[in-house]
Amino acid sequence: MRIERIGNCTLYNGDAMEIMPNLPKADLAISDVPYSLTTGGASKSSKTMSGIFAAHNYANDGQLIMAVVPFPEMMAAIYGALKADADCYVMANDKNVHPITAAALDAGFQFHNLLVWDKVTPTPNRWYMKNLEFTLYLWKGRASTINNPSAKQLIRGGIDKVTDHPTEKPVYLMAEYVLNSSKRGETVLDPFMGSGTTGVACAATGRDFIGIELDPKYFDIACDRITRAYEQGDMFVERAPKEIQEQMAI
């Protein structure tokens, strides 16, 4: 296992399920967790899919994301990695909202809300274009009011990809969750950090961060992005929706 410490961020290159039980308890968990993806019925011969779903990248066999942990084990491990009172945000597509919710409730979480990200640019599909992704907003122990109670369920904004990670999320989206459910100096955990977006948001907002990534390639990318985030401060905020810019100015 490789460990890198960058500013107030501690990054682990290894298996999250092995690492999480040995970590200090976190104040908040935020993660775009891994799950198998399907093209939603677009045939390979229809030429309706492109990018990460193009035929040369993806065979519609559910194997675009290789490291898939069963949801019950995953949610139980995240629950155990949090302090007695803590929030948790877990991203999911439409097909996985229900199984992840069931696993979260079985693990001991309670359900606050279903949040929505309108990513503007839709994924081609034969049964309605997919322009939405979802975030389960959960809590453990005693519930706490979010820091900005006027925040809405829906966030709308595109993404300017900065890496080749197939499911990269925008920093402003993760910053919304970080800002609403933690304070400066508290610790945010992302056990499946991918290219490090949650860590970038934490570095820019004064939170401590623990990130875990199995793939050495994306681990190196995350290290580089978080290093640059400390160098650049909150420069990325200029591209964030206005309400998130206002929160980060507080």
Buried (B, 14 or more C-beta within 10 A) or exposed (E): EEEBEBBBBBBBBBBBBEBBEEBEEBBBBBBBBBBEBBBBEBEBEEEBBEEBBEBEEBEBEEEBBEEBBEBBEBBBBBBBBBBEEBBBBBBBBEEBBEBBBEBBEEBBBEEBEEBBBBBEEEBBBEEEEBBBBBBBBBBBBEEEEBBBEEBEEEBEBEBEEBBEBBBBBBBBBBBBBBBBBBEEEBBBBBBBBBBBBBBBBBBBBBBBBBBBBBBEEBBBBBBBBBBBBBEEEBEBBEBBBEBBBEBBEE
